[in-house]
Amino acid sequence: MATDLDRVLTGLAEPTRRRIVEHLRRGPRRAGELAEACGMSMPAMSRHLRVLRRCGLVEGGGLDHDARVRLYSLRPEPLAELRAWLEHVEAFWTGQLAAFKAHAERKRKRRA
């Protein structure tokens, strides 16, 4: 899982790609729509979409009535893996903070 998670984090590390993910969160889009929304050229958008596809965050598929048109959409699985990892990390820190709070309260009661 670490390798998949590393790819997802690498894909999301760049602000433009996070913006693309935000646009795709609202639904599938054509590359041209994404390029226009992000204010960039088609070659630049193609490079970002290639990275997002390689890390598994995005998939592209043709339309039934026109195979030349490709719609890009988010894949939920990598985001679910990221969410699970973040919940695991959050649980660790929640436990650490609870233990620190208990320790601080015990010390305060001893002084009182």
Biopython code that builds the backbone (N, CA, C, O; Angstrom):
import numpy as np
from Bio.PDB.StructureBuilder import StructureBuilder

atoms = [
    (1, "MET", "N", (0.816, -1.199, 0.000)),
    (1, "MET", "CA", (0.000, 0.000, 0.000)),
    (1, "MET", "C", (0.856, 1.257, 0.000)),
    (1, "MET", "O", (0.467, 2.271, -0.580)),
    (2, "ALA", "N", (2.012, 1.202, 0.642)),
    (2, "ALA", "CA", (2.854, 2.399, 0.723)),
    (2, "ALA", "C", (3.225, 2.920, -0.657)),
    (2, "ALA", "O", (3.261, 4.132, -0.870)),
    (3, "THR", "N", (3.499, 2.028, -1.590)),
    (3, "THR", "CA", (3.871, 2.452, -2.933)),
    (3, "THR", "C", (2.708, 3.175, -3.605)),
    (3, "THR", "O", (2.910, 4.218, -4.227)),
    (4, "ASP", "N", (1.494, 2.637, -3.490)),
    (4, "ASP", "CA", (0.324, 3.298, -4.059)),
    (4, "ASP", "C", (0.099, 4.654, -3.397)),
    (4, "ASP", "O", (-0.183, 5.644, -4.072)),
    (5, "LEU", "N", (0.225, 4.691, -2.086)),
    (5, "LEU", "CA", (0.046, 5.941, -1.359)),
    (5, "LEU", "C", (1.108, 6.959, -1.768)),
    (5, "LEU", "O", (0.809, 8.145, -1.909)),
    (6, "ASP", "N", (2.336, 6.504, -1.956)),
    (6, "ASP", "CA", (3.397, 7.405, -2.406)),
    (6, "ASP", "C", (3.047, 8.025, -3.758)),
    (6, "ASP", "O", (3.255, 9.220, -3.970)),
    (7, "ARG", "N", (2.520, 7.219, -4.661)),
    (7, "ARG", "CA", (2.124, 7.730, -5.979)),
    (7, "ARG", "C", (1.012, 8.762, -5.860)),
    (7, "ARG", "O", (1.048, 9.798, -6.524)),
    (8, "VAL", "N", (0.032, 8.485, -5.024)),
    (8, "VAL", "CA", (-1.091, 9.422, -4.836)),
    (8, "VAL", "C", (-0.575, 10.740, -4.263)),
    (8, "VAL", "O", (-0.945, 11.814, -4.739)),
    (9, "LEU", "N", (0.270, 10.660, -3.252)),
    (9, "LEU", "CA", (0.802, 11.887, -2.647)),
    (9, "LEU", "C", (1.673, 12.658, -3.640)),
    (9, "LEU", "O", (1.658, 13.889, -3.652)),
    (10, "THR", "N", (2.422, 11.949, -4.460)),
    (10, "THR", "CA", (3.223, 12.606, -5.492)),
    (10, "THR", "C", (2.315, 13.319, -6.485)),
    (10, "THR", "O", (2.586, 14.452, -6.883)),
    (11, "GLY", "N", (1.244, 12.654, -6.878)),
    (11, "GLY", "CA", (0.304, 13.266, -7.806)),
    (11, "GLY", "C", (-0.348, 14.512, -7.239)),
    (11, "GLY", "O", (-0.579, 15.479, -7.965)),
    (12, "LEU", "N", (-0.643, 14.499, -5.957)),
    (12, "LEU", "CA", (-1.318, 15.634, -5.322)),
    (12, "LEU", "C", (-0.350, 16.709, -4.822)),
    (12, "LEU", "O", (-0.786, 17.757, -4.345)),
    (13, "ALA", "N", (0.938, 16.462, -4.926)),
    (13, "ALA", "CA", (1.935, 17.406, -4.396)),
    (13, "ALA", "C", (1.961, 18.715, -5.169)),
    (13, "ALA", "O", (2.370, 19.741, -4.626)),
    (14, "GLU", "N", (1.540, 18.698, -6.404)),
    (14, "GLU", "CA", (1.619, 19.889, -7.257)),
    (14, "GLU", "C", (0.277, 20.627, -7.214)),
    (14, "GLU", "O", (-0.763, 20.009, -7.441)),
    (15, "PRO", "N", (0.276, 21.931, -6.928)),
    (15, "PRO", "CA", (-0.976, 22.696, -6.786)),
    (15, "PRO", "C", (-1.899, 22.634, -8.000)),
    (15, "PRO", "O", (-3.119, 22.587, -7.842)),
    (16, "THR", "N", (-1.342, 22.633, -9.198)),
    (16, "THR", "CA", (-2.184, 22.575, -10.396)),
    (16, "THR", "C", (-2.940, 21.260, -10.454)),
    (16, "THR", "O", (-4.110, 21.233, -10.836)),
    (17, "ARG", "N", (-2.289, 20.178, -10.083)),
    (17, "ARG", "CA", (-2.963, 18.883, -10.109)),
    (17, "ARG", "C", (-4.051, 18.810, -9.041)),
    (17, "ARG", "O", (-5.087, 18.181, -9.258)),
    (18, "ARG", "N", (-3.831, 19.440, -7.900)),
    (18, "ARG", "CA", (-4.891, 19.488, -6.892)),
    (18, "ARG", "C", (-6.082, 20.290, -7.421)),
    (18, "ARG", "O", (-7.233, 19.956, -7.141)),
    (19, "ARG", "N", (-5.802, 21.344, -8.181)),
    (19, "ARG", "CA", (-6.881, 22.135, -8.791)),
    (19, "ARG", "C", (-7.660, 21.285, -9.801)),
    (19, "ARG", "O", (-8.886, 21.363, -9.865)),
    (20, "ILE", "N", (-6.956, 20.486, -10.578)),
    (20, "ILE", "CA", (-7.604, 19.594, -11.541)),
    (20, "ILE", "C", (-8.506, 18.608, -10.797)),
    (20, "ILE", "O", (-9.643, 18.373, -11.207)),
    (21, "VAL", "N", (-8.001, 18.035, -9.708)),
    (21, "VAL", "CA", (-8.799, 17.110, -8.908)),
    (21, "VAL", "C", (-10.054, 17.821, -8.387)),
    (21, "VAL", "O", (-11.137, 17.236, -8.380)),
    (22, "GLU", "N", (-9.914, 19.063, -7.957)),
    (22, "GLU", "CA", (-11.080, 19.827, -7.494)),
    (22, "GLU", "C", (-12.118, 19.980, -8.600)),
    (22, "GLU", "O", (-13.313, 19.825, -8.349)),
    (23, "HIS", "N", (-11.680, 20.279, -9.811)),
    (23, "HIS", "CA", (-12.609, 20.401, -10.934)),
    (23, "HIS", "C", (-13.281, 19.054, -11.228)),
    (23, "HIS", "O", (-14.483, 19.000, -11.486)),
    (24, "LEU", "N", (-12.509, 17.986, -11.189)),
    (24, "LEU", "CA", (-13.061, 16.664, -11.483)),
    (24, "LEU", "C", (-13.963, 16.160, -10.363)),
    (24, "LEU", "O", (-14.794, 15.279, -10.585)),
    (25, "ARG", "N", (-13.810, 16.703, -9.183)),
    (25, "ARG", "CA", (-14.679, 16.337, -8.064)),
    (25, "ARG", "C", (-16.134, 16.678, -8.380)),
    (25, "ARG", "O", (-17.056, 16.038, -7.876)),
    (26, "ARG", "N", (-16.325, 17.681, -9.210)),
    (26, "ARG", "CA", (-17.675, 18.115, -9.598)),
    (26, "ARG", "C", (-18.252, 17.266, -10.721)),
    (26, "ARG", "O", (-19.439, 17.373, -11.029)),
    (27, "GLY", "N", (-17.429, 16.426, -11.335)),
    (27, "GLY", "CA", (-17.896, 15.540, -12.396)),
    (27, "GLY", "C", (-16.876, 15.423, -13.509)),
    (27, "GLY", "O", (-15.919, 16.196, -13.558)),
    (28, "PRO", "N", (-17.067, 14.464, -14.403)),
    (28, "PRO", "CA", (-16.132, 14.253, -15.515)),
    (28, "PRO", "C", (-16.016, 15.497, -16.398)),
    (28, "PRO", "O", (-16.985, 16.228, -16.605)),
    (29, "ARG", "N", (-14.808, 15.715, -16.909)),
    (29, "ARG", "CA", (-14.544, 16.880, -17.767)),
    (29, "ARG", "C", (-13.628, 16.470, -18.909)),
    (29, "ARG", "O", (-12.858, 15.515, -18.800)),
    (30, "ARG", "N", (-13.727, 17.202, -19.990)),
    (30, "ARG", "CA", (-12.796, 17.045, -21.106)),
    (30, "ARG", "C", (-11.505, 17.777, -20.766)),
    (30, "ARG", "O", (-11.494, 18.703, -19.955)),
    (31, "ALA", "N", (-10.429, 17.350, -21.391)),
    (31, "ALA", "CA", (-9.129, 17.988, -21.146)),
    (31, "ALA", "C", (-9.186, 19.471, -21.497)),
    (31, "ALA", "O", (-8.621, 20.297, -20.780)),
    (32, "GLY", "N", (-9.856, 19.815, -22.579)),
    (32, "GLY", "CA", (-9.969, 21.219, -22.973)),
    (32, "GLY", "C", (-10.691, 22.060, -21.936)),
    (32, "GLY", "O", (-10.310, 23.203, -21.686)),
    (33, "GLU", "N", (-11.727, 21.504, -21.335)),
    (33, "GLU", "CA", (-12.457, 22.208, -20.280)),
    (33, "GLU", "C", (-11.551, 22.441, -19.073)),
    (33, "GLU", "O", (-11.553, 23.516, -18.473)),
    (34, "LEU", "N", (-10.780, 21.414, -18.733)),
    (34, "LEU", "CA", (-9.865, 21.535, -17.594)),
    (34, "LEU", "C", (-8.773, 22.558, -17.869)),
    (34, "LEU", "O", (-8.427, 23.352, -16.995)),
    (35, "ALA", "N", (-8.231, 22.541, -19.084)),
    (35, "ALA", "CA", (-7.184, 23.502, -19.442)),
    (35, "ALA", "C", (-7.720, 24.923, -19.350)),
    (35, "ALA", "O", (-7.052, 25.812, -18.823)),
    (36, "GLU", "N", (-8.918, 25.132, -19.861)),
    (36, "GLU", "CA", (-9.509, 26.471, -19.812)),
    (36, "GLU", "C", (-9.779, 26.896, -18.366)),
    (36, "GLU", "O", (-9.492, 28.031, -17.986)),
    (37, "ALA", "N", (-10.328, 25.985, -17.569)),
    (37, "ALA", "CA", (-10.629, 26.306, -16.172)),
    (37, "ALA", "C", (-9.371, 26.628, -15.369)),
    (37, "ALA", "O", (-9.405, 27.436, -14.441)),
    (38, "CYS", "N", (-8.264, 25.988, -15.735)),
    (38, "CYS", "CA", (-7.006, 26.208, -14.998)),
    (38, "CYS", "C", (-6.131, 27.272, -15.656)),
    (38, "CYS", "O", (-5.072, 27.616, -15.131)),
    (39, "GLY", "N", (-6.570, 27.794, -16.806)),
    (39, "GLY", "CA", (-5.801, 28.832, -17.490)),
    (39, "GLY", "C", (-4.463, 28.349, -18.002)),
    (39, "GLY", "O", (-3.448, 29.023, -17.826)),
    (40, "MET", "N", (-4.451, 27.181, -18.639)),
    (40, "MET", "CA", (-3.184, 26.654, -19.144)),
    (40, "MET", "C", (-3.361, 26.083, -20.546)),
    (40, "MET", "O", (-4.479, 25.887, -21.021)),
    (41, "SER", "N", (-2.248, 25.826, -21.183)),
    (41, "SER", "CA", (-2.270, 25.282, -22.539)),
    (41, "SER", "C", (-2.654, 23.802, -22.508)),
    (41, "SER", "O", (-2.555, 23.144, -21.473)),
    (42, "MET", "N", (-3.088, 23.299, -23.648)),
    (42, "MET", "CA", (-3.426, 21.877, -23.750)),
    (42, "MET", "C", (-2.216, 20.972, -23.515)),
    (42, "MET", "O", (-2.352, 19.957, -22.832)),
    (43, "PRO", "N", (-1.029, 21.304, -24.059)),
    (43, "PRO", "CA", (0.124, 20.434, -23.763)),
    (43, "PRO", "C", (0.437, 20.358, -22.267)),
    (43, "PRO", "O", (0.764, 19.288, -21.753)),
    (44, "ALA", "N", (0.337, 21.489, -21.572)),
    (44, "ALA", "CA", (0.594, 21.481, -20.130)),
    (44, "ALA", "C", (-0.466, 20.648, -19.411)),
    (44, "ALA", "O", (-0.145, 19.880, -18.505)),
    (45, "MET", "N", (-1.731, 20.801, -19.815)),
    (45, "MET", "CA", (-2.803, 20.016, -19.193)),
    (45, "MET", "C", (-2.586, 18.530, -19.455)),
    (45, "MET", "O", (-2.788, 17.707, -18.562)),
    (46, "SER", "N", (-2.180, 18.185, -20.660)),
    (46, "SER", "CA", (-1.932, 16.780, -20.988)),
    (46, "SER", "C", (-0.858, 16.185, -20.087)),
    (46, "SER", "O", (-0.978, 15.042, -19.647)),
    (47, "ARG", "N", (0.188, 16.953, -19.811)),
    (47, "ARG", "CA", (1.250, 16.454, -18.924)),
    (47, "ARG", "C", (0.703, 16.205, -17.517)),
    (47, "ARG", "O", (1.005, 15.182, -16.902)),
    (48, "HIS", "N", (-0.104, 17.144, -17.007)),
    (48, "HIS", "CA", (-0.672, 16.969, -15.665)),
    (48, "HIS", "C", (-1.630, 15.779, -15.623)),
    (48, "HIS", "O", (-1.615, 15.006, -14.665)),
    (49, "LEU", "N", (-2.452, 15.627, -16.643)),
    (49, "LEU", "CA", (-3.386, 14.504, -16.686)),
    (49, "LEU", "C", (-2.641, 13.169, -16.782)),
    (49, "LEU", "O", (-3.078, 12.168, -16.213)),
    (50, "ARG", "N", (-1.530, 13.160, -17.495)),
    (50, "ARG", "CA", (-0.717, 11.940, -17.593)),
    (50, "ARG", "C", (-0.202, 11.538, -16.208)),
    (50, "ARG", "O", (-0.241, 10.363, -15.845)),
    (51, "VAL", "N", (0.277, 12.514, -15.440)),
    (51, "VAL", "CA", (0.761, 12.219, -14.083)),
    (51, "VAL", "C", (-0.385, 11.695, -13.221)),
    (51, "VAL", "O", (-0.221, 10.712, -12.499)),
    (52, "LEU", "N", (-1.537, 12.348, -13.296)),
    (52, "LEU", "CA", (-2.685, 11.923, -12.491)),
    (52, "LEU", "C", (-3.175, 10.527, -12.889)),
    (52, "LEU", "O", (-3.621, 9.760, -12.035)),
    (53, "ARG", "N", (-3.092, 10.198, -14.176)),
    (53, "ARG", "CA", (-3.466, 8.843, -14.621)),
    (53, "ARG", "C", (-2.464, 7.821, -14.105)),
    (53, "ARG", "O", (-2.855, 6.759, -13.620)),
    (54, "ARG", "N", (-1.176, 8.134, -14.206)),
    (54, "ARG", "CA", (-0.137, 7.194, -13.761)),
    (54, "ARG", "C", (-0.224, 6.898, -12.270)),
    (54, "ARG", "O", (0.051, 5.777, -11.840)),
    (55, "CYS", "N", (-0.604, 7.896, -11.484)),
    (55, "CYS", "CA", (-0.699, 7.654, -10.038)),
    (55, "CYS", "C", (-2.054, 7.067, -9.665)),
    (55, "CYS", "O", (-2.294, 6.762, -8.496)),
    (56, "GLY", "N", (-2.939, 6.905, -10.637)),
    (56, "GLY", "CA", (-4.200, 6.221, -10.413)),
    (56, "GLY", "C", (-5.346, 7.084, -9.945)),
    (56, "GLY", "O", (-6.432, 6.572, -9.674)),
    (57, "LEU", "N", (-5.132, 8.378, -9.843)),
    (57, "LEU", "CA", (-6.194, 9.266, -9.353)),
    (57, "LEU", "C", (-7.263, 9.551, -10.405)),
    (57, "LEU", "O", (-8.418, 9.806, -10.065)),
    (58, "VAL", "N", (-6.881, 9.507, -11.672)),
    (58, "VAL", "CA", (-7.776, 9.905, -12.762)),
    (58, "VAL", "C", (-7.805, 8.812, -13.812)),
    (58, "VAL", "O", (-6.810, 8.129, -14.055)),
    (59, "GLU", "N", (-8.967, 8.661, -14.429)),
    (59, "GLU", "CA", (-9.066, 7.773, -15.582)),
    (59, "GLU", "C", (-9.735, 8.528, -16.711)),
    (59, "GLU", "O", (-10.558, 9.416, -16.487)),
    (60, "GLY", "N", (-9.374, 8.165, -17.914)),
    (60, "GLY", "CA", (-9.951, 8.809, -19.083)),
    (60, "GLY", "C", (-10.611, 7.782, -19.967)),
    (60, "GLY", "O", (-10.067, 6.705, -20.213)),
    (61, "GLY", "N", (-11.789, 8.128, -20.442)),
    (61, "GLY", "CA", (-12.502, 7.206, -21.311)),
    (61, "GLY", "C", (-13.184, 7.958, -22.432)),
    (61, "GLY", "O", (-13.556, 9.122, -22.281)),
    (62, "GLY", "N", (-13.345, 7.288, -23.550)),
    (62, "GLY", "CA", (-14.008, 7.895, -24.694)),
    (62, "GLY", "C", (-15.520, 7.888, -24.533)),
    (62, "GLY", "O", (-16.080, 7.103, -23.768)),
    (63, "LEU", "N", (-16.154, 8.765, -25.260)),
    (63, "LEU", "CA", (-17.616, 8.817, -25.274)),
    (63, "LEU", "C", (-18.141, 7.773, -26.248)),
    (63, "LEU", "O", (-17.493, 7.467, -27.249)),
    (64, "ASP", "N", (-19.290, 7.239, -25.958)),
    (64, "ASP", "CA", (-19.877, 6.221, -26.838)),
    (64, "ASP", "C", (-20.105, 6.749, -28.248)),
    (64, "ASP", "O", (-19.874, 6.038, -29.226)),
    (65, "HIS", "N", (-20.554, 7.980, -28.353)),
    (65, "HIS", "CA", (-20.898, 8.525, -29.666)),
    (65, "HIS", "C", (-19.713, 9.173, -30.384)),
    (65, "HIS", "O", (-19.813, 9.480, -31.572)),
    (66, "ASP", "N", (-18.585, 9.388, -29.680)),
    (66, "ASP", "CA", (-17.415, 10.004, -30.315)),
    (66, "ASP", "C", (-16.154, 9.543, -29.583)),
    (66, "ASP", "O", (-15.801, 10.097, -28.542)),
    (67, "ALA", "N", (-15.490, 8.548, -30.115)),
    (67, "ALA", "CA", (-14.305, 7.976, -29.461)),
    (67, "ALA", "C", (-13.127, 8.940, -29.433)),
    (67, "ALA", "O", (-12.171, 8.718, -28.691)),
    (68, "ARG", "N", (-13.178, 10.017, -30.236)),
    (68, "ARG", "CA", (-12.080, 10.985, -30.231)),
    (68, "ARG", "C", (-12.099, 11.856, -28.976)),
    (68, "ARG", "O", (-11.072, 12.414, -28.588)),
    (69, "VAL", "N", (-13.250, 11.969, -28.352)),
    (69, "VAL", "CA", (-13.407, 12.812, -27.160)),
    (69, "VAL", "C", (-13.177, 11.943, -25.928)),
    (69, "VAL", "O", (-13.787, 10.885, -25.775)),
    (70, "ARG", "N", (-12.306, 12.399, -25.072)),
    (70, "ARG", "CA", (-11.994, 11.657, -23.850)),
    (70, "ARG", "C", (-12.447, 12.479, -22.649)),
    (70, "ARG", "O", (-12.086, 13.647, -22.506)),
    (71, "LEU", "N", (-13.242, 11.849, -21.791)),
    (71, "LEU", "CA", (-13.658, 12.470, -20.543)),
    (71, "LEU", "C", (-12.794, 11.940, -19.416)),
    (71, "LEU", "O", (-12.546, 10.738, -19.325)),
    (72, "TYR", "N", (-12.341, 12.829, -18.571)),
    (72, "TYR", "CA", (-11.528, 12.448, -17.420)),
    (72, "TYR", "C", (-12.388, 12.504, -16.174)),
    (72, "TYR", "O", (-13.201, 13.411, -16.000)),
    (73, "SER", "N", (-12.194, 11.517, -15.310)),
    (73, "SER", "CA", (-12.936, 11.476, -14.056)),
    (73, "SER", "C", (-12.032, 10.944, -12.949)),
    (73, "SER", "O", (-11.010, 10.308, -13.206)),
    (74, "LEU", "N", (-12.435, 11.221, -11.718)),
    (74, "LEU", "CA", (-11.673, 10.758, -10.563)),
    (74, "LEU", "C", (-11.952, 9.282, -10.314)),
    (74, "LEU", "O", (-13.055, 8.790, -10.552)),
    (75, "ARG", "N", (-10.944, 8.603, -9.838)),
    (75, "ARG", "CA", (-11.099, 7.224, -9.374)),
    (75, "ARG", "C", (-11.178, 7.273, -7.851)),
    (75, "ARG", "O", (-10.293, 7.849, -7.220)),
    (76, "PRO", "N", (-12.192, 6.698, -7.250)),
    (76, "PRO", "CA", (-12.368, 6.811, -5.798)),
    (76, "PRO", "C", (-11.397, 5.981, -4.966)),
    (76, "PRO", "O", (-11.119, 6.340, -3.822)),
    (77, "GLU", "N", (-10.877, 4.885, -5.503)),
    (77, "GLU", "CA", (-10.055, 3.976, -4.701)),
    (77, "GLU", "C", (-8.796, 4.637, -4.124)),
    (77, "GLU", "O", (-8.543, 4.490, -2.928)),
    (78, "PRO", "N", (-8.003, 5.350, -4.914)),
    (78, "PRO", "CA", (-6.803, 5.963, -4.329)),
    (78, "PRO", "C", (-7.130, 6.989, -3.245)),
    (78, "PRO", "O", (-6.394, 7.128, -2.268)),
    (79, "LEU", "N", (-8.232, 7.702, -3.424)),
    (79, "LEU", "CA", (-8.622, 8.692, -2.415)),
    (79, "LEU", "C", (-9.089, 7.996, -1.144)),
    (79, "LEU", "O", (-8.860, 8.504, -0.046)),
    (80, "ALA", "N", (-9.741, 6.842, -1.273)),
    (80, "ALA", "CA", (-10.160, 6.068, -0.098)),
    (80, "ALA", "C", (-8.938, 5.558, 0.661)),
    (80, "ALA", "O", (-8.921, 5.569, 1.892)),
    (81, "GLU", "N", (-7.913, 5.110, -0.074)),
    (81, "GLU", "CA", (-6.678, 4.658, 0.581)),
    (81, "GLU", "C", (-6.001, 5.808, 1.319)),
    (81, "GLU", "O", (-5.505, 5.633, 2.432)),
    (82, "LEU", "N", (-5.982, 6.979, 0.699)),
    (82, "LEU", "CA", (-5.397, 8.155, 1.341)),
    (82, "LEU", "C", (-6.181, 8.510, 2.599)),
    (82, "LEU", "O", (-5.592, 8.797, 3.641)),
    (83, "ARG", "N", (-7.505, 8.490, 2.503)),
    (83, "ARG", "CA", (-8.349, 8.806, 3.656)),
    (83, "ARG", "C", (-8.091, 7.818, 4.791)),
    (83, "ARG", "O", (-7.994, 8.229, 5.948)),
    (84, "ALA", "N", (-7.977, 6.526, 4.486)),
    (84, "ALA", "CA", (-7.715, 5.513, 5.509)),
    (84, "ALA", "C", (-6.374, 5.763, 6.193)),
    (84, "ALA", "O", (-6.260, 5.642, 7.412)),
    (85, "TRP", "N", (-5.376, 6.108, 5.415)),
    (85, "TRP", "CA", (-4.057, 6.398, 5.995)),
    (85, "TRP", "C", (-4.125, 7.626, 6.905)),
    (85, "TRP", "O", (-3.568, 7.622, 8.003)),
    (86, "LEU", "N", (-4.810, 8.675, 6.443)),
    (86, "LEU", "CA", (-4.939, 9.887, 7.249)),
    (86, "LEU", "C", (-5.700, 9.618, 8.555)),
    (86, "LEU", "O", (-5.355, 10.167, 9.601)),
    (87, "GLU", "N", (-6.723, 8.782, 8.488)),
    (87, "GLU", "CA", (-7.461, 8.425, 9.702)),
    (87, "GLU", "C", (-6.574, 7.667, 10.671)),
    (87, "GLU", "O", (-6.669, 7.864, 11.882)),
    (88, "HIS", "N", (-5.719, 6.811, 10.158)),
    (88, "HIS", "CA", (-4.775, 6.065, 10.996)),
    (88, "HIS", "C", (-3.807, 7.024, 11.695)),
    (88, "HIS", "O", (-3.553, 6.894, 12.893)),
    (89, "VAL", "N", (-3.276, 7.974, 10.950)),
    (89, "VAL", "CA", (-2.349, 8.960, 11.523)),
    (89, "VAL", "C", (-3.082, 9.833, 12.538)),
    (89, "VAL", "O", (-2.552, 10.126, 13.610)),
    (90, "GLU", "N", (-4.286, 10.241, 12.200)),
    (90, "GLU", "CA", (-5.063, 11.075, 13.120)),
    (90, "GLU", "C", (-5.360, 10.332, 14.421)),
    (90, "GLU", "O", (-5.300, 10.924, 15.499)),
    (91, "ALA", "N", (-5.679, 9.039, 14.328)),
    (91, "ALA", "CA", (-5.950, 8.252, 15.530)),
    (91, "ALA", "C", (-4.715, 8.191, 16.423)),
    (91, "ALA", "O", (-4.828, 8.277, 17.646)),
    (92, "PHE", "N", (-3.549, 8.045, 15.824)),
    (92, "PHE", "CA", (-2.308, 8.035, 16.601)),
    (92, "PHE", "C", (-2.154, 9.336, 17.377)),
    (92, "PHE", "O", (-1.907, 9.317, 18.582)),
    (93, "TRP", "N", (-2.299, 10.468, 16.689)),
    (93, "TRP", "CA", (-2.102, 11.757, 17.350)),
    (93, "TRP", "C", (-3.205, 12.057, 18.353)),
    (93, "TRP", "O", (-2.951, 12.708, 19.366)),
    (94, "THR", "N", (-4.403, 11.602, 18.097)),
    (94, "THR", "CA", (-5.480, 11.776, 19.064)),
    (94, "THR", "C", (-5.138, 11.031, 20.350)),
    (94, "THR", "O", (-5.336, 11.551, 21.448)),
    (95, "GLY", "N", (-4.626, 9.819, 20.207)),
    (95, "GLY", "CA", (-4.204, 9.047, 21.374)),
    (95, "GLY", "C", (-3.056, 9.716, 22.117)),
    (95, "GLY", "O", (-3.048, 9.757, 23.347)),
    (96, "GLN", "N", (-2.097, 10.235, 21.379)),
    (96, "GLN", "CA", (-0.965, 10.916, 22.011)),
    (96, "GLN", "C", (-1.418, 12.155, 22.782)),
    (96, "GLN", "O", (-0.975, 12.399, 23.904)),
    (97, "LEU", "N", (-2.304, 12.928, 22.165)),
    (97, "LEU", "CA", (-2.799, 14.140, 22.831)),
    (97, "LEU", "C", (-3.648, 13.809, 24.054)),
    (97, "LEU", "O", (-3.589, 14.523, 25.056)),
    (98, "ALA", "N", (-4.428, 12.745, 23.987)),
    (98, "ALA", "CA", (-5.227, 12.327, 25.144)),
    (98, "ALA", "C", (-4.313, 11.898, 26.286)),
    (98, "ALA", "O", (-4.573, 12.227, 27.443)),
    (99, "ALA", "N", (-3.251, 11.170, 25.972)),
    (99, "ALA", "CA", (-2.303, 10.746, 27.002)),
    (99, "ALA", "C", (-1.600, 11.946, 27.616)),
    (99, "ALA", "O", (-1.393, 11.986, 28.829)),
    (100, "PHE", "N", (-1.232, 12.921, 26.801)),
    (100, "PHE", "CA", (-0.591, 14.133, 27.323)),
    (100, "PHE", "C", (-1.553, 14.903, 28.221)),
    (100, "PHE", "O", (-1.157, 15.395, 29.277)),
    (101, "LYS", "N", (-2.811, 15.009, 27.808)),
    (101, "LYS", "CA", (-3.813, 15.712, 28.619)),
    (101, "LYS", "C", (-3.980, 15.031, 29.972)),
    (101, "LYS", "O", (-4.026, 15.702, 31.004)),
    (102, "ALA", "N", (-4.072, 13.701, 29.975)),
    (102, "ALA", "CA", (-4.217, 12.955, 31.225)),
    (102, "ALA", "C", (-3.008, 13.179, 32.117)),
    (102, "ALA", "O", (-3.150, 13.369, 33.325)),
    (103, "HIS", "N", (-1.833, 13.157, 31.536)),
    (103, "HIS", "CA", (-0.596, 13.393, 32.288)),
    (103, "HIS", "C", (-0.593, 14.801, 32.899)),
    (103, "HIS", "O", (-0.272, 14.965, 34.076)),
    (104, "ALA", "N", (-0.945, 15.799, 32.115)),
    (104, "ALA", "CA", (-0.971, 17.181, 32.606)),
    (104, "ALA", "C", (-2.002, 17.346, 33.718)),
    (104, "ALA", "O", (-1.753, 18.053, 34.694)),
    (105, "GLU", "N", (-3.129, 16.715, 33.580)),
    (105, "GLU", "CA", (-4.160, 16.822, 34.619)),
    (105, "GLU", "C", (-3.729, 16.138, 35.911)),
    (105, "GLU", "O", (-4.016, 16.637, 36.999)),
    (106, "ARG", "N", (-3.039, 14.992, 35.801)),
    (106, "ARG", "CA", (-2.527, 14.321, 37.003)),
    (106, "ARG", "C", (-1.520, 15.214, 37.715)),
    (106, "ARG", "O", (-1.560, 15.330, 38.940)),
    (107, "LYS", "N", (-0.627, 15.841, 36.978)),
    (107, "LYS", "CA", (0.382, 16.720, 37.577)),
    (107, "LYS", "C", (-0.288, 17.917, 38.254)),
    (107, "LYS", "O", (0.123, 18.336, 39.336)),
    (108, "ARG", "N", (-1.314, 18.457, 37.615)),
    (108, "ARG", "CA", (-2.012, 19.611, 38.178)),
    (108, "ARG", "C", (-2.721, 19.226, 39.488)),
    (108, "ARG", "O", (-2.731, 20.010, 40.438)),
    (109, "LYS", "N", (-3.310, 18.033, 39.541)),
    (109, "LYS", "CA", (-3.998, 17.583, 40.760)),
    (109, "LYS", "C", (-3.001, 17.372, 41.890)),
    (109, "LYS", "O", (-3.311, 17.649, 43.048)),
    (110, "ARG", "N", (-1.806, 16.884, 41.566)),
    (110, "ARG", "CA", (-0.780, 16.666, 42.600)),
    (110, "ARG", "C", (-0.325, 17.975, 43.225)),
    (110, "ARG", "O", (-0.045, 18.037, 44.422)),
    (111, "ARG", "N", (-0.252, 19.015, 42.412)),
    (111, "ARG", "CA", (0.197, 20.323, 42.898)),
    (111, "ARG", "C", (-0.873, 21.019, 43.725)),
    (111, "ARG", "O", (-0.564, 21.845, 44.584)),
    (112, "ALA", "N", (-2.111, 20.688, 43.470)),
    (112, "ALA", "CA", (-3.215, 21.371, 44.168)),
    (112, "ALA", "C", (-3.440, 20.867, 45.566)),
    (112, "ALA", "O", (-4.332, 21.351, 46.261)),
]
sb = StructureBuilder()
sb.init_structure("model")
sb.init_model(0)
sb.init_chain("A")
sb.init_seg("    ")
for serial, (resi, resn, name, xyz) in enumerate(atoms, 1):
    if name == "N":
        sb.init_residue(resn, " ", resi, " ")
    sb.init_atom(name, np.array(xyz, "f"), 0.0, 1.0, " ", f" {name:<3s}", serial, name[0])
structure = sb.get_structure()
